[in-house]
Amino acid sequence: MITTAGNDQHSICYEVHQKAKDVLEGRKIDSTFYPVIYGAEEDDDWTDPKSGRKQIHHLELQLILKKLNKHVKVRNKTQLRKTCLDSYD
């Protein structure tokens, strides 16, 4: 799940964000949950470009995943065409 915690402490996004913090900080143990948090700290000034740099890794990851997903789709289509053509040989 990629999301923002938001400021509504009753939302599912906030709940998952809090669980992620609890697991990362050792307050909870859940071997089926692998949290990664990129973002500014609560006391950071969100208008400061230095705070924005903390989120860059998240944005870079999104771009990498998007490119990978596109590559996999192209590869799967190519493989599908090859399989279909091979079946008529």
N, C-alpha and C positions, 0 to 999 in steps of 0.2 A: 504494500500500500504506500503510495506517495501522496502526502497530504500536508496541509498546514494545521497546526493545532487550533488556530483561531482564538477567539476570546470568549466563546460560549462554553463555560465549564460543564455544560450538560450535553454536549454534542458527542457523537461517536468518535469524531476526529480528536477531540481533546482527550477522550478516554483512552484511545490507542496511544496517543502521544505520552500521556502520563504513565501508561503501562511500560512503554519503551524506556522512559526515564527510570522507572522503578527497577527494571531488569538491568539496565546499564549500571545503575548505582548500587546494585546488589540487594535491594529491598525485596525483590521478588525473584523467583527462579522459574523459568519456563524454557525448557530445552527445545520447544517447538516454535519459539518466537525469536527471531533474529533482528533486533532493532538497530537502526542506524539513523542518527539524527544529525542533520546539517542545518544550522541556522544561528541566528543571533541569540544571545542570552537575554533574559528578561530585562536586565538593567542596561543593555546596550541601546544606544541611540540609533533607531532604525533609519534615520536620515543620514547617518555617517557612512561614507563609502566603505570604511573598514568593516563595518557590520555586514554590509552586502557581500564582501569577499568571503565571509564564512559560508555563504549559500552557493557560491560559485561551483563548488564540487558537486552539489546536487544538480545544478543546471548542466554541467558537463556530463554527468552520468545520464541524464535524460537524453542528451544528444547522442551519446554512445549507444544507448539502448535503442533509440529510434533508428540509427544507422544499422545496427545489428539486426533488428527486426526486419528492416527492408531487405537486407542481404539474405536473410533466411527465407523470406517470401520468394525472392527471385530464385534462389537456389532450389526451393521446393517446386516452383513452377517449372524450372529447367529439368529437374529430376522427373517430374510428372510427365513432361513431354517426352523425355527420353524413354521412360518406362512404357508409355503408350505406343511410341514408334517401335520399340523393341518387340512389343507383343505382336506386331503385324509382320515381322520378319520370318 
